[in-house]
Amino acid sequence: MTYLAYDGAVLIHPTYDGAFLIAPLTLPCMLYRAREVGPALLVPLAWGVTSAAHADLLTDHAMFVAHVVMTVCLAAFAVTGRPDMREGLLEIWWAVIVVGFFVTLAGTASFPTDSAPLAGVALFGWMLLPAGGFLATARRVPEGAVIYLAGAAGCAVGVACYAAGLWLAADALALVGLASVGLGQTAGILDAVVRY
């Protein structure tokens, strides 16, 4: 999307439906911009942190804090993004965010309770949730279909590799699975941020 500052006080922004949003450059306007580009930073960061945790480079406390922060971010994104995400693809992605909030909340609860099932819900949930969004996006955005299908495939391959890594106690294979998910989801979200 192209953003134009007008007199340093107004933001003129084309919306997904071709209309224009004109807003004063205030804190809400800056939050709107952060909400639009934030996922392009948060997705690769989240998978990088997850991979680091699996390589024993982070403590459980650090991961607990990361889950708390992401739970809050997802709740804020779901609430503040709802007015702009009421139809079409944006509504599908809003649903991914809302379900993702509960998935992340399960992950957050897994730390104080030491619950492997809750941790599994969080990890496998986030490996698979975006795949549905990518498939829906590929159907509706033919010019980006290859990237979105690759994102969904990265999720599927990643789940298979990670599950096999757990089954075989092969940490390297599990890390390959996390990398596949991270790369696939990052490619899809980067394309979406740039394209829209």
Sequence and secondary structure as in RCSB ss.txt:
>XXXX:A:sequence
MTYLAYDGAVLIHPTYDGAFLIAPLTLPCMLYRAREVGPALLVPLAWGVTSAAHADLLTDHAMFVAHVVMTVCLA
AFAVTGRPDMREGLLEIWWAVIVVGFFVTLAGTASFPTDSAPLAGVALFGWMLLPAGGFLATARRVPEGAVIYLA
GAAGCAVGVACYAAGLWLAADALALVGLASVGLGQTAGILDAVVRY
>XXXX:A:secstr
   EEETTTEEEEE TTS EEEEESSHHHHHHHHHHHHHHHHHHHHHHHHHHHHTT S HHHHHHHHHHHHHHHH
HHHHHHGGG SSHHHHHHHHHHHHHHHHHHHHHHHHHHT HHHHHHHHHHHHHHHHHHHHHHHHH GGGHHHHHH
HHHHHHHHHHHHHHHHHHT HHHHHHHHHHHHHHHHHHHHHHHHH 
